[in-house]
Amino acid sequence: MSKLGDLGARLHRGEISYDFVGKRKIWYGISILITITAIVGLAVRGLNMGIEFQGGAVFTTPTKMSTSVAQAEDYANQASGHQSVVQKLGNGSLRIQIAGIDTDQSNKVKQELAKDLNLDPEKLAADLVGPSWGEQIASKAWEGLAIFMVLVVIYLAIAFEWRMAVAALVALIHDITITTGIYALVGFEVTPGTVIGLLTILGYSLYDTVVVFDSLKEQTKDITKQTRFTYSDIANRSINGTLVRSINTTVVALLPVAGLLFIGGGFLGAGTLNDISLSLFVGLAAGAYSSIFIATPLVADLKEREPAMKALTKRVLAKRAQAATDEDAAQARTGEDDTDDAAPAVVGPRNQPASRNRGRGRTSGKRR
């Protein structure tokens, strides 16, 4: 068995564990700090909305262009006065996106671009994207997100309980906020692919959370009938029992996404891959984090506010204190017994055995 597999088996059996729930205030503090940073990034820098949401024009050159991407971007910025996005397609042509321009402006930009690129204006294809289409996409995305959240809460409340539903909802909001905040800080363009990526990571984050919740539900059946473990103890065992599984699934999911983001988008320059790969990469990592460090500890916090769980915690702690007292008393008694039973030291010469010939050579009477 591999070391990781052996570790997973020992975690599942409870032979070793890490106190995730006991250190929950640390995880809460880290999450609050990251979330505040993401919100500040959204407020200060805002999202770089793509042409699909702002409207604008898309120009496509003929194949086998000798002009570089950087040079074409400079031409487009000078011609339009707006920030442009230039991508080189597989057939060698250039795709130039300029957001925030209308029909009249696009005709003027087209003439100047054709002149700078040494092209016939008729060979420079132009497509206009209206802002109303982008607004419709954004509206549908928000509607889908709201419906998804409502269905998640209803399902978890029925399958588990309302406290788990609340914890899962908080974890999902946590993941969305961090992902969108990183988009604002990095400055990547937000496109429909980004929206698809966000909805995808919500499902993945929810999957990890439900796996831990299912283990927690099984282990807390008839929990009030015993006095060995508190709810937090069992919640911590559930996290440790599924920890290696969560790590494995997260790493396996992150590897291909990292390939899209760092190799496809970074080294190969396929900018269209960045739209969806960044949201997937950040969201998968944040989802795994929130499932372990946010959702389950929050359930333990909410659950231990119940009177029955408070009474259980009091009984468990009292039993542990009594056991510790009994153990100390037993150790003290053992020490005293050892002192009393010690053999006394022998002082003086050892007794010698009596001689068989005692009295030999002594006269027994007078000789006649």
N, C-alpha and C positions, 0 to 999 in steps of 0.2 A: 504494500500500500504506500502511496506517495505521502510526503510530509504534510501536504495540504489536506489530503484525504484523511490522514490520521488525526490532524488537528480538528477537522470537521466532525469526525466521529467522537472525539473527546469532548468537544463543545456540545454536541447533541446529547451525550450521556450525562452532561453536567459535571464531568471530572475537572474541567477548568472553565473559567468564565471571566468576562470583564464586566465591571459594574457600570453599564451604560445608563441605567435608570438612576442609579445613585448619584451620578455626575451630571444629571440633566440640566442643572442651572448653568453649567459651563457651555453645554450645547445650545441652550436657549440664548445665552449671551453672544455666542459666535454667530448664530443665525440672525439675531437682531442687528448686529453690526453689519453683516453682509447685506441684509435687506435695506438698511438705511443707506448704505453706499449705493445700492441699485436705484433706490428712489431719488437720491440726490442726482445721480447720473441722468435719470429720466427728466428731472425738473430742469437741470442746467443745460444739458446738451440736446435732449429730446431724441426722438427716433428719426433715422434717415429713411423716410418713406420712399419707396420705389415709384417708378413712373406709373405703375398700375393703380396706385392710390392717389397720386397728385395730378395725373394727366400730363400729356406732353407729346413728343414726337420720337419716332424710332426711324433711323436712316440705315440702310443696308447697302454696302458698296458691292461692286462686281467681285468675282473671284480673283485670286492671285494678286492681291494688292501688295505693293512694295513698301507702302507707308507703315511705320511701326505703330503699335497701340498708343504709346506715349505721345508721339507726334500728332496722331489723329485726335487724341484727347485735348491737346493744346489748341488745335484748330477749332474743335467744337466749342471749347470754352470761350475763345475769342469771338467766334461768330455769334454765339447766343447770349453771352453774358451770364450764363448759368453753369453750374457744375454738371459735367457730363460723365457718362459711364461708357467705356469703349471695351468691346470684347472681340477677340479674334475667333471666328468660327472654323469648323473643321475643313471647309473647302477653301480657306484662305481669305475669305471676305471679312469685312469689319462690320460690326453692329454697334451703332452709336445711339445711345439713349440720352435725351435731353428732357428733363422734367420741367413743368411749369410754363410751357410756351403754347400759344394758341395757333390757329391756322395761318393767320397773316405772318406771324413771326416765323413759323416753320418754313414758309415759302422763301423768306429772306435768308434764313439759315441754310436752307438747301442750296441756294445759289452760291453763297460764300463758301460752303463746304466743298461743293463741286469744283470751284475755282482753286481752292487750296490743295485739293487732292488730284488736280489735273484730270478731272472727269467731265464727261458730258452730263449736264444736269438731268437729262432724261434717263441716264443709266444709274442714277442714285435714287433707289426706292425709298419712299417716305410713307410712314403709317402714323396716323394720329390716334392717340388714346385719350378719351374724354375722362375728366375727373369723376363724372357721375358713375362710371363703371367701377372705379376704385372705391368710391363711397359705398356702392352696393356690396362689394366684396367684404369691406370692413364691417358693414352692418350684419351681413350673414355670418361672418366669423364670430362676432360678439353674441349673436343669437345662438349659434351652435355651442359656444363655450358655456353660456348660461344654462342651456338645456342639459348639457353634459354634467354640469355641477349639480343641478337639481336631481337628475337621475342617479348620480353617484351617492348623494346623501340619502335618497329614498332606499336604494338597494342596500347600502351598508346598515342603515337603521333597521331594515327588515332582517337581513342575513345575520347581523351581529347585534349592535345596539346603537343608540343615538350618540353615545360618547365616542365610539369608534368612528361614526360618521363625521362628527365635528372635527376630530383629530385628523382624519383623512382630508377633509376640506381645507383645514389650515395648512397641511403639508402641500396640497396642490397649489394654493395661492402663493405659498412660499416659493415653490418651484417656478411658477410663472413670473413672479416679480423679479427673481434673480436672473432668469433668462432674458427678459426684456431689458433689464437694467444693464446687463453685459452688452447687449446689442447697442444700447445708447452709448456706453463708454467706448466700445470698439469702433463704432461708426459704420458697421455693416448695413447694407441696404435691406430694408424690410420689403419683402415681396410676398405674393401668394404662397410661394414655397416655404417661407418663414412661418406663415400661419399653419400650414400643413404640419411642419415640424413641431410646433407648439402643441397642437392637438395630439400628435403621436406620443410625445413625452409624457403627457398627462395620463394616457393609458398605461404606459410602462411604469410610471411612478406608482400608480394605483395598484398595479399587479404586485409589486414588491411589498407594498403596505398590506395588502390583503393576505399575502402568504404569512406574514408575521401575526396578523390578527387571527387567522385561522388557528395557528398553533397556540396562541394565547387563549382563545375560546375553549379549545380542547383541554388545556391544562388547568383552567380555572373552574371546571365543573365541580360543584360541591366544595368549593374552596372554604366556606365557612364551617365545614364539619371537621377541619383539622386545625392544628395549632403549630405546625412546623414552618409554614411559609406565609409571608404577607403577599398582597397582590403585586407589589413592586418586585418582590423576589421572583415570582413566576413570570412577570413581564420581562424581567432581565434574562431569565432562562429561555424564553421564547426568542428573544433577539439573538442570543448566543447560539441557540440551536439551529437557526436559519442563516447565521452570519456568513458562513463559507458559501452557501448556495447563492446568497445575494451578491457576494463579491464575484463569484464565477460568472453569473449571468450579466452583471454590469460590465465586467472586463470584456467578455465575449461580444457584447453589444457595442462597446466603445471602440473596439479595434477597427472594424470597417468604417465607422463614422469618422474616426481619426484619420483614416486613409483618405476619405473624401475631403476632409477639411484641410489637412496639412500638406498632403501630396497633390490631390486634385486641384484644390483651390489655391494652395500656396506655391508649390514648385511648378506645376503645369499651367497655372494661370487660368484655370477654368472657374471664372468668377461666379457663374451661375450655381456652382456646387456650394458656395459659401452660404447662399440663402437658407438652405435647409440643413446643411451639415453643422453649422454653428449652433443653431437652436437644438438640434438633436444631441450634440456633444455636451453642451452645458446642461441641458435638461435631464439627460440620462444620469450625469454625475450628481446633479442636485436632487433628483428623484431618489437615488440610492441613499444619499445622505439623509434626506428628510424621512425616509421610511425607517431608518435605524435610530436616528438621533432626535427626531421631532415627534413623529406620529405616535409611536408606542410609549415613550415617556409621558407624552401629553395624556394619553389614555389612562396611564397609571395615576397621574395627578388628579384627573377628573374622577376616576373610580374610587380613589381613597378618600374622597370627600363624603362618600355615602356613610351613614351611621353604622351599617353592618360591617363595612370594611374598616372603619375606625375601631370598632370593637374587636375585630379580628387582629388588627395590628397591635392593639393593647394587650391581647392575650398572648400573642406570639412573643412580643418583647418581654412580657412578664415571665413567660416560661423560659426564655433564654437567660434572663437575669437569674432566675432560680437555679437553672442548670449550672451557670457559672459559679454561683455561691456554693452549691453542693460540691462542685469540683474542687474549689479552693479548700473547703472544709475537709474533703477526703485527702487531699494532698497534705494538709496540716496533720491529720491523724496518722497518716503513713509515716511522716517524719518523726512523730513522737514514739510510735511503736518501734521504729528502727533503733531509737536511742535506748529504750528500755530493754530490748532484747539483746543488747550487745554483751558478749561474754566478758566477765571481769578478768583483769590481768592477774597472773600467778606471780606471787612474791616469795622469794626464798628458794632454797634448794629443793629439787624434786625428791619425792619419797623413794628410797631405795628398797628393793625387794629383800625380804628376810632371808638370811643364809640358811641352807639346809643343815650345815654343820655347826650351828650355834651351840656353844658350850663344849665343842671338841677341844681336848687338851685340859679341860677342867677336871679335877679329881672328884669322884663321886663319893668317896669315903676313905677311912684309914685302911692301910694295908696291914694285913696280919702277917 
